[in-house]
């Protein structure tokens, strides 16, 4: 991209209002939500692996904190 890591992180913070890690986590959660709604996967573990999270339990916890409901209701 032609910019330093520090500059990239600063630009993410300015534009998204989130740290780089929070921004990536948000993208993963939004993608997980789409996959759950699409019905492509049968388990949370499969969805977690598809979006790059470490486990279905971790996905479930993050999803509940972000969207206020269990992701299992969509599977």
C-alpha positions in Angstrom: 0.0 0.0 0.0 3.0 2.3 0.3 2.4 3.4 3.9 3.9 2.3 7.2 2.0 0.0 9.6 1.7 2.8 12.1 0.1 5.1 9.4 -2.3 2.3 8.4 -3.4 1.7 11.9 -3.9 5.5 12.5 -6.0 5.8 9.3 -8.2 2.9 10.3 -8.7 4.5 13.7 -9.6 7.8 12.1 -11.9 6.4 9.4 -13.6 3.6 11.3 -13.3 4.8 14.9 -11.9 1.4 15.9 -8.5 0.0 16.5 -7.2 -2.3 13.7 -8.0 -5.4 15.8 -11.5 -4.2 16.5 -12.0 -3.4 12.9 -10.9 -6.9 11.7 -13.1 -8.5 14.4 -16.1 -6.4 13.2 -15.5 -7.6 9.7 -15.3 -11.2 10.8 -18.5 -10.9 12.8 -20.4 -9.3 9.9 -19.2 -12.1 7.6 -20.2 -14.7 10.2 -23.6 -13.2 10.4 -24.0 -13.4 6.6 -22.8 -17.1 6.6 -25.2 -18.0 9.4 -28.1 -16.3 7.6 -27.3 -18.0 4.4 -27.5 -21.5 5.9 -24.3 -22.7 4.2 -22.9 -24.1 7.4 -24.4 -26.5 10.0 -22.2 -25.7 13.0 -20.8 -22.6 14.7 -17.4 -24.2 14.5 -17.6 -24.3 10.7 -18.6 -20.7 10.6 -15.8 -19.7 13.0 -13.2 -21.5 10.9 -14.6 -19.9 7.7 -14.2 -16.4 9.1 -10.8 -17.0 10.9 -11.9 -17.2 14.5 -10.4 -19.8 16.8 -13.6 -21.7 18.0 -17.3 -21.8 17.9 -17.5 -20.8 21.5 -15.4 -17.7 20.9 -17.6 -16.8 17.9 -20.7 -17.3 20.0 -19.5 -15.0 22.8 -18.4 -12.2 20.4 -21.6 -12.5 18.4 -23.8 -12.3 21.5 -21.8 -9.2 22.7 -22.1 -7.5 19.3 -25.6 -8.4 18.1 -27.3 -9.1 21.4 -28.5 -12.6 20.5 -27.2 -16.1 20.1 -25.8 -17.0 16.7 -27.2 -20.5 17.1 -30.7 -19.2 16.5 -29.8 -18.7 12.8 -28.3 -22.2 12.2 
